[in-house]
Amino acid sequence: MEYLLDLLSTLSKLEIRTQKIIMAPAFTLEREHNQVLFEGDSSAKKVILNRPKKLNVLSYEMICQMLTNFQAYEEDSTTNFVILKSNGRAFCAGGDVVAILSAMIIGHWSFGANFYQKQYPLDYLLATYKKPLISLINGVVMGGGAGLSMHAKFRIVTENAVFAMPEASIGLFPDVGASYFLSRLPGYFGEYLGLTGARLDGMEMLACGLATHFVLSKDLVLLENELDKVGTSDTTEIARQIERFSCAAPIKRESAYARLDTINKCFSKNTVEDILLALEKEMKYKAEKWIIKAIKSMEAASPTSLKIFLRSIKKGREQTLEQCLSFEYIVVCNILRGSISKDFWEGGRAKLIEKDNKPKWAPSNLQSVSEETVNRYFTEVDDPHWEILRLPDRPNLVDALKSKM
């Protein structure tokens, strides 16, 4: 209910300005019930995302509830491990961007800041969880959904899994710790994923290390039943049960991951402009579909967002998860505030609200996005009410994710 009170307070204080070109979707004050289900009478607790009609997009309320319950499970001596899964055909398609945009449009950008101020600590908690965490990914996992699942000890995917980080296409950038977990993938595959928003299937997720196990969707219920019988938090025993249902998952011949040498050659460049130039040169020799899609996606995305992400992942490769989340929060708040560029407003309008799919980015090309402009996004927000991200103190667990990728 906290998030509704926040919005009501805002609506009572602000007038919607008539000169706004972008119209916000109407706010609904009807509360959705049971957006997350918390189950499990045994030592295995289950957290189930339950907004199937909305692809399990994360609301502010869902994040708050999960943060509270995951903390409680961690301290509960009767809980051995936690399973994170979802209802419906999607695991989680990301955060509730429309709600954030709606608040921004009426002048309340801080709602988005509060949203991420809850989401990032949740991601950090899961990445440093004291008990085994098992993500069952049987569908679309994007953006905020990746922030939840990619930080788990066990990341189980099926033939229905689809991973992507397409934030640059709406004027955002891959965050939720992506500067950490994407930068730890083989070679420069993380740069490829974040700059192009390319989609991976479950087999590709397993091959590159985003997933730890591949299990056929028809076997998930059986796997869960067996996990329910595991009366220990011993990761070796949990892994043994998962491996009973795991199967080989060779990637398709046309998979971009099978071209890692080419990806490394192109995406290791220091600038987005040089990456695009390298891709265009490769296309002259061999016009493979993945190269064509990569170029097309990058040319359609926000030039500013592309440069922000490339800076982010290069910076993240040298930092801890805690440091990555801290600077990602600074960047996302600068984006939400809209004082440097309004590309997020424009991308949201074009992709999610009016849906004309014709965003007008400003600046409109890479050459016009200066190094100085990018630097401003990584500078603390100049607002008296803004505060830096404060993550919980979790001694000896800060780099726990290193052993998971």
C-alpha positions in Angstrom: 0.0 0.0 0.0 3.0 2.3 0.5 3.4 2.9 -3.2 -0.2 4.0 -3.6 0.0 6.4 -0.7 3.2 7.8 -2.3 1.3 8.5 -5.6 -1.8 9.9 -3.9 0.4 12.4 -2.0 2.0 13.4 -5.3 -1.3 13.9 -7.1 -2.6 16.1 -4.3 0.5 18.4 -4.5 1.1 18.6 -8.2 -0.9 20.0 -11.1 -0.6 18.3 -14.5 0.8 20.9 -16.8 -1.2 21.3 -20.1 2.0 21.9 -22.1 3.2 18.4 -21.6 3.3 16.7 -25.0 3.5 13.2 -23.6 0.3 12.1 -21.8 0.7 9.7 -18.9 -1.5 6.6 -18.8 -4.3 7.0 -16.2 -3.3 6.0 -12.7 -5.3 3.2 -11.3 -5.8 3.2 -7.5 -7.2 -0.3 -7.6 -4.7 -2.4 -5.7 -3.7 -5.7 -7.3 -3.7 -8.5 -4.8 -1.3 -11.4 -4.5 1.3 -10.0 -6.9 3.8 -12.2 -5.2 3.0 -15.5 -3.5 5.0 -16.8 -0.6 4.6 -20.5 -0.1 6.4 -23.5 1.5 5.6 -25.3 4.8 8.8 -27.3 4.5 12.4 -26.2 4.7 12.1 -25.1 1.1 10.4 -21.7 0.7 9.0 -20.5 -2.6 8.6 -17.0 -3.9 6.3 -16.9 -6.9 5.9 -13.8 -9.1 2.2 -13.6 -9.8 1.3 -11.0 -12.4 1.0 -13.4 -15.4 -1.2 -11.0 -17.5 1.5 -8.3 -17.2 4.4 -10.7 -17.8 5.2 -10.5 -14.1 6.5 -7.0 -14.4 7.8 -5.8 -11.0 5.8 -3.3 -9.2 7.0 -1.2 -6.2 4.8 -3.3 -3.9 6.3 -6.6 -5.2 9.8 -5.4 -4.6 9.0 -4.3 -1.0 7.3 -7.5 -0.2 10.1 -9.7 -1.6 12.7 -7.6 0.3 10.9 -8.2 3.5 10.3 -11.9 3.0 13.7 -12.8 1.7 15.2 -11.1 4.7 12.9 -13.1 7.0 13.7 -16.4 5.2 17.4 -15.8 5.5 17.1 -15.4 9.3 14.7 -18.3 9.7 16.6 -21.3 11.0 14.0 -23.7 9.6 14.5 -22.5 6.0 17.2 -24.4 4.1 16.9 -22.8 0.7 14.5 -20.6 -1.4 13.1 -21.2 -4.9 12.2 -18.2 -7.0 9.8 -18.8 -9.9 6.8 -17.3 -11.6 3.3 -18.1 -12.8 2.5 -17.6 -16.5 4.5 -17.7 -19.7 7.1 -15.1 -18.5 9.5 -15.2 -15.6 9.7 -11.4 -15.4 9.8 -8.9 -18.2 11.4 -6.2 -16.1 10.4 -3.4 -13.8 7.2 -1.4 -14.1 8.6 1.3 -16.4 5.1 2.7 -17.2 4.4 3.4 -13.6 7.8 5.2 -13.3 7.2 7.2 -16.5 3.7 8.2 -15.4 5.1 9.6 -12.2 7.9 11.4 -14.1 5.5 13.0 -16.5 3.5 14.7 -13.7 6.8 16.0 -12.2 7.5 13.2 -9.6 10.8 11.8 -10.9 11.7 10.8 -7.3 9.1 8.0 -7.4 11.4 6.2 -9.8 14.4 6.9 -7.6 12.5 5.4 -4.6 11.6 2.4 -6.8 15.3 1.6 -7.6 16.3 2.4 -4.0 14.3 -0.7 -3.1 15.1 -2.8 -6.1 18.9 -2.5 -5.9 19.1 -3.6 -2.3 16.9 -6.6 -3.1 19.2 -7.6 -6.0 22.2 -7.2 -3.7 20.5 -9.3 -1.0 19.9 -12.1 -3.4 23.5 -11.9 -4.8 24.9 -12.3 -1.3 22.2 -14.6 0.1 23.4 -16.7 3.0 21.2 -19.6 1.9 21.0 -21.3 -1.5 18.7 -19.5 -3.9 17.3 -21.3 -6.9 15.8 -19.4 -9.9 13.5 -21.4 -12.2 13.4 -19.4 -15.4 10.7 -20.8 -17.7 10.0 -17.9 -20.0 11.0 -14.3 -20.7 13.5 -12.8 -18.3 14.5 -9.2 -19.0 15.7 -6.1 -17.2 14.6 -6.2 -13.6 13.8 -9.9 -13.9 17.5 -10.5 -14.7 18.4 -8.5 -11.6 16.4 -11.0 -9.5 17.4 -14.3 -11.2 21.0 -13.7 -12.4 22.1 -13.2 -8.8 21.0 -16.7 -7.7 23.3 -19.5 -6.8 21.4 -21.9 -9.1 20.0 -20.5 -12.3 17.8 -23.1 -14.1 16.5 -22.4 -17.6 14.2 -24.3 -19.9 13.6 -24.4 -23.7 11.1 -21.6 -23.1 13.6 -19.2 -21.5 14.4 -15.9 -23.4 16.9 -13.5 -21.9 17.5 -9.9 -23.0 18.6 -6.5 -21.7 16.9 -4.1 -24.2 17.0 -1.0 -22.0 18.9 1.2 -24.5 15.9 0.9 -26.9 13.8 2.9 -24.5 16.4 5.4 -23.4 17.6 3.6 -20.3 20.7 1.3 -19.9 21.2 -2.2 -18.6 21.3 -1.9 -14.8 20.2 -4.0 -11.8 23.9 -5.2 -11.5 24.3 -5.8 -15.2 27.5 -3.9 -15.3 28.8 -6.7 -13.0 27.2 -9.9 -14.2 27.4 -9.0 -18.0 31.0 -7.9 -17.6 31.9 -11.4 -16.2 30.7 -13.3 -19.3 33.2 -14.7 -21.7 35.2 -12.2 -23.7 33.1 -9.2 -24.7 29.8 -11.1 -24.9 28.3 -8.8 -22.2 29.0 -5.7 -24.4 27.2 -7.4 -27.2 24.1 -8.2 -25.2 23.8 -4.8 -23.5 24.5 -2.7 -26.7 22.2 -4.7 -29.0 19.5 -6.0 -26.7 20.0 -9.4 -28.4 17.8 -12.2 -27.2 19.2 -15.5 -26.0 17.4 -18.8 -25.6 17.9 -21.2 -22.7 20.7 -23.1 -24.5 22.7 -19.9 -25.2 22.2 -18.8 -21.6 23.7 -22.1 -20.4 26.6 -21.9 -22.8 27.6 -18.3 -21.9 27.2 -18.8 -18.1 24.1 -16.9 -17.4 22.4 -20.2 -16.5 23.9 -23.0 -14.4 21.5 -25.8 -15.5 19.1 -26.6 -18.4 16.0 -28.6 -17.6 13.1 -29.4 -19.9 9.9 -27.5 -18.9 8.0 -30.8 -18.6 10.4 -31.9 -15.8 10.1 -28.8 -13.7 7.3 -30.1 -11.5 9.2 -33.3 -10.8 12.3 -31.3 -10.0 10.4 -29.1 -7.5 8.9 -32.2 -5.9 12.4 -33.7 -5.4 13.8 -30.4 -4.1 11.0 -30.3 -1.6 12.4 -33.5 -0.1 15.9 -32.1 0.4 16.2 -31.4 4.1 19.4 -29.5 3.9 21.0 -26.3 2.8 24.1 -28.2 1.5 24.7 -26.9 -2.1 26.2 -30.2 -3.1 23.1 -32.1 -2.3 20.9 -29.5 -4.0 23.1 -29.6 -7.1 22.9 -33.4 -7.2 19.1 -33.3 -7.3 19.1 -30.6 -10.0 21.6 -32.5 -12.1 19.3 -35.6 -12.1 16.9 -33.6 -14.3 19.5 -31.6 -16.2 20.2 -32.4 -19.9 22.7 -31.3 -22.5 21.7 -28.2 -24.4 23.9 -27.6 -27.5 23.5 -24.1 -29.0 22.2 -23.7 -32.5 24.7 -23.4 -35.4 23.5 -19.9 -36.2 23.8 -18.7 -32.6 25.8 -15.4 -32.1 27.6 -17.1 -29.2 29.1 -19.5 -31.7 30.8 -16.4 -33.2 32.4 -15.3 -30.0 35.7 -14.6 -31.8 34.0 -12.1 -34.1 32.1 -10.6 -31.2 35.3 -10.1 -29.2 37.0 -8.6 -32.3 34.2 -6.0 -32.7 32.9 -5.3 -29.2 36.3 -4.9 -27.6 36.6 -1.5 -29.2 36.8 1.5 -26.9 33.9 3.5 -28.4 30.4 2.7 -29.7 31.3 4.3 -33.0 34.3 2.0 -33.4 32.1 -1.1 -32.5 29.6 -0.2 -35.2 32.3 0.4 -37.7 33.9 -3.0 -36.9 30.5 -4.7 -37.4 29.9 -2.9 -40.7 33.3 -4.2 -41.9 32.5 -7.7 -40.9 29.2 -7.5 -42.7 31.0 -6.7 -46.0 32.8 -10.1 -45.7 29.9 -12.1 -44.3 26.4 -10.7 -43.9 25.3 -13.0 -41.1 21.9 -12.4 -39.6 23.2 -11.7 -36.1 25.5 -8.9 -37.4 22.6 -7.3 -39.4 20.4 -7.4 -36.3 23.1 -6.0 -34.1 23.7 -3.1 -36.4 20.0 -2.4 -36.8 19.4 -2.5 -33.0 22.2 -0.2 -32.2 21.2 2.3 -34.8 17.7 2.3 -33.5 18.7 2.7 -29.8 19.3 5.9 -27.9 22.9 7.0 -28.7 23.2 8.4 -25.2 22.1 5.1 -23.6 24.6 3.1 -25.7 27.5 5.3 -24.6 26.3 5.2 -21.0 26.2 1.4 -21.0 29.6 1.0 -22.7 31.1 3.2 -19.9 29.1 1.2 -17.3 30.3 -2.3 -18.3 33.9 -1.2 -18.7 33.8 0.4 -15.3 32.0 -2.6 -13.8 34.6 -5.1 -15.0 37.0 -3.6 -12.4 34.5 -3.2 -9.5 32.6 -5.2 -6.9 28.9 -5.7 -7.2 28.3 -3.2 -4.4 30.3 -0.6 -6.3 28.4 -1.4 -9.5 25.0 -1.0 -8.0 26.1 2.3 -6.4 27.2 3.9 -9.6 24.2 2.4 -11.6 21.9 4.1 -9.1 23.6 7.5 -9.7 23.2 7.0 -13.5 19.6 5.9 -13.4 18.6 8.8 -11.1 20.2 11.3 -13.6 18.2 9.6 -16.4 15.0 9.8 -14.4 15.5 13.4 -13.5 15.8 14.3 -17.2 18.0 17.4 -16.7 20.7 16.1 -19.1 18.6 14.3 -21.7 14.9 13.3 -21.9 15.6 10.2 -24.0 13.9 8.0 -21.4 10.7 10.1 -21.6 10.9 9.9 -25.4 11.7 6.2 -25.5 8.9 5.4 -23.1 6.4 7.5 -25.2 7.4 5.8 -28.4 7.7 2.2 -27.2 5.3 1.9 -24.2 2.7 4.7 -24.2 1.8 5.9 -27.7 3.6 2.9 -29.3 4.4 4.6 -32.6 7.9 3.0 -32.3 9.5 6.2 -33.6 11.5 7.7 -30.8 13.2 11.0 -31.6 16.5 10.8 -29.6 18.3 14.0 -28.6 21.1 14.0 -29.5 20.1 11.9 -32.5 23.6 10.5 -33.4 26.6 9.0 -31.5 29.0 11.8 -32.7 26.9 14.4 -30.8 27.1 12.6 -27.5 30.2 14.0 -26.0 32.4 12.4 -23.3 31.5 15.3 -21.1 27.8 14.5 -21.4 28.4 10.9 -20.5 30.5 12.0 -17.5 27.5 14.0 -16.1 25.5 10.8 -15.8 28.1 9.3 -13.5 28.1 12.4 -11.2 26.0 12.5 -8.1 22.6 14.2 -8.6 22.4 17.8 -7.7 19.2 17.8 -5.7 18.8 18.6 -2.0 16.4 15.7 -1.5 18.5 13.1 -3.3 20.7 10.6 -1.4 23.3 8.1 -2.5 22.3 4.4 -2.5 22.9 2.8 0.9 23.3 -1.0 0.6 23.1 -3.2 3.7 26.4 -4.2 5.3 26.9 -7.9 4.4 30.4 -8.8 5.6 32.3 -11.6 3.8 29.6 -11.8 1.2 30.3 -8.8 -1.0 32.0 -10.8 -3.8 29.8 -13.9 -3.4 28.6 -13.6 -7.0 32.1 -14.2 -8.4 31.8 -17.9 -7.7 28.4 -18.0 -9.4 29.2 -16.8 -12.9 
